[in-house]
Structures are given as structure tokens and as C-alpha cells.
Amino acid sequence: MLAQLAAVHESIEARGGAVIGIAPATSYQAEHLMNTSIPFRLYVDEGQLLRDRIGIGKQSLSRYLFNVPAWWRYTKALARNHRQGRITGHYSNLPGICVVDAQGVVTWAHRGSGLGDYPSLAVVMAELDSSMM
């Protein structure tokens, strides 16, 4: 999803928005991505305070191991030669995407149910457009 957002970040900025990324751990990965491929700021939330505040949640070990859709997405990514970087943090970290208005209020949030569970970019852009009206 970071690569997709990188591809449209200028369009988001032209709408008056901004893109930031937040990861659960390791600032060296954020720095590497910003230096090589991501044109927006990435922040680290080591204590998962933002995750808890937004309510993204965690998954159990059994949900992680038996999440067939997540493993299917991972397998398809491997088939396309997209490799997962070293996983940091904990298996319980779930993905999420939020649209936040100028006052800092979350106007829309997608809370992933497993690894790689992100909404389509079209959905994110539509939610951004509707929040900016």
C-alpha cells in the first residue's frame, strides 16, 4: 500500500491532503524507505499508542496462523516477486488506513483483519474526497 500511496501522493496533496505512514517499530526501515522510494514522512509508533487510539486492534496467534485470505494475499505477492521485508514488531500488528481531517479528527478508518488487508486505492481516494467536501 505504501507504493500505491507514493504513486498518488502528489494527487492527494493537490486536493489539499497529505500522506504520512506510521509503523509499529524500527526507525531504520522508515529512514531507508524515505531515502529510496517513499516521498512522504514515515513515523514509528513503537508503543502502538496511535494504533490503540484509532482502534486498529491486534490479532490472536490462531487468527494469524489460520487467516486463509491473508496467506492467499501473501502467496500471490510472492508469485509476483513482491517480497515481504523483515517483519518487525509482532504477528499481532494489523494494518490500517485512516483519513484525518484538518482538525485531526479521523473521518474514516479501515481496520485490517490480517496481514495485507488494505482497501483499494480507489476506496481510499473516494473517502479522502468525501472528507474534504
SULFEN-V617165 format. One line per field, one symbol per residue. phi: phi as a letter, one per 20 degrees, with the letter a starting at -180 (. if undefined). psi: psi as a letter, one per 40 degrees, with the letter a starting at -180 (. if undefined). A space follows every 50 residues. Layout:
# SULFEN-V617165
phi=???
psi=???
This chain:
# SULFEN-V617165
phi=.gfffffdffffffendbdcdcdfamffffffffedbdecfddddgelff gffenfncdffffffdeggffffffffffemedffffdmbgffdeaccdc efenefebbddfdagmecfffffffffffffef
psi=dddddddeddddddeeaihiihieigddddddddedeheihhihgdefdd ddddfdaiiidddddfgddddddddddddefhhhihhibidehiiihihh ideehheihhhieihegiiiddddddddddee.
